[in-house]
Amino acid sequence: MATSDIGLKRIEKEYQSVRDGQDDILDRIDTYEAALLGLTQAVAELNEKVDRLMAHLDVPPKLPAGFVRE
């Protein structure tokens, strides 16, 4: 009986360790997702500002990149 109790406690601790690791990983993913969404929004805002500034300064539109069919 004593060995069964020890074995069950060990399994419980290992299970809890795995769950704690999973929780940490999921928390990090949430943090990275929030940061990525924030950066995406910042880039969008900067692009809008640059577009408005270029229009104000009468900068000609950028030529398309790559090969152009004639």
Number of C-alpha atoms within 10 A of each C-alpha: 6 7 8 9 10 11 12 12 12 12 12 12 12 12 12 12 12 12 12 12 12 12 12 11 12 12 12 12 12 11 11 12 12 12 12 12 11 12 12 12 12 12 12 12 12 12 12 12 12 12 14 12 12 13 12 9 9 9 10 8 9 6 7 7 6 6 6 7 4 3
